[in-house]
């Protein structure tokens, strides 16, 4: 199978008022036969947190931290992006809903974030003569 163009899914901008203890934010659905290459958070407006808040990124209703965690307190300045993925071994064999789950403490009292996941669909394998031709271009 050949990798195709990457796709970025992200939440709308989430104001600090909705980033409460243990809140779940759906990022989107990664289709079947894809490889997840990154996930993470982006601080949209400077945030205020009392301490660490490890947001889990993973499968909704399943392994909620399968793609790792990001500490939004460590990325609380506008335009800061934190990424994580547990290796490039995350692939989907069925459509998979990805979510961000905030920690149970230290919710933000100011600021806003977006959460995202980047994946690459897997396509059909190309015949050798096509692959060789593409290398020569």
Secondary structure in CASP SS format (residue, H / E / C, confidence):
PFRMAT SS
TARGET T0000
AUTHOR 0000-0000-0000
METHOD secondary structure of the structure
MODEL  1
X C 1.00
X E 1.00
X E 1.00
X E 1.00
X E 1.00
X E 1.00
X E 1.00
X E 1.00
X E 1.00
X E 1.00
X C 1.00
X C 1.00
X C 1.00
X E 1.00
X E 1.00
X H 1.00
X H 1.00
X H 1.00
X C 1.00
X C 1.00
X C 1.00
X C 1.00
X C 1.00
X E 1.00
X E 1.00
X E 1.00
X E 1.00
X E 1.00
X E 1.00
X E 1.00
X C 1.00
X C 1.00
X C 1.00
X E 1.00
X E 1.00
X E 1.00
X E 1.00
X E 1.00
X E 1.00
X E 1.00
X E 1.00
X E 1.00
X E 1.00
X E 1.00
X E 1.00
X E 1.00
X E 1.00
X E 1.00
X C 1.00
X C 1.00
X C 1.00
X C 1.00
X C 1.00
X E 1.00
X E 1.00
X E 1.00
X E 1.00
X E 1.00
X E 1.00
X C 1.00
X C 1.00
X C 1.00
X C 1.00
X C 1.00
X C 1.00
X C 1.00
X C 1.00
X C 1.00
X E 1.00
X E 1.00
X E 1.00
X C 1.00
X C 1.00
X C 1.00
X C 1.00
X C 1.00
X C 1.00
X C 1.00
X C 1.00
X C 1.00
X E 1.00
X E 1.00
X E 1.00
X E 1.00
X C 1.00
X C 1.00
X C 1.00
X C 1.00
X C 1.00
X C 1.00
X E 1.00
X C 1.00
X C 1.00
X C 1.00
X C 1.00
X E 1.00
X E 1.00
X E 1.00
X E 1.00
X E 1.00
X E 1.00
X C 1.00
X C 1.00
X C 1.00
X C 1.00
X C 1.00
X C 1.00
X C 1.00
X C 1.00
X E 1.00
X E 1.00
X E 1.00
X E 1.00
X E 1.00
X E 1.00
X E 1.00
X E 1.00
X E 1.00
X E 1.00
X E 1.00
X E 1.00
X E 1.00
X E 1.00
X C 1.00
X C 1.00
X C 1.00
X C 1.00
X H 1.00
X H 1.00
X H 1.00
X H 1.00
X H 1.00
X H 1.00
X H 1.00
X H 1.00
X H 1.00
X C 1.00
END
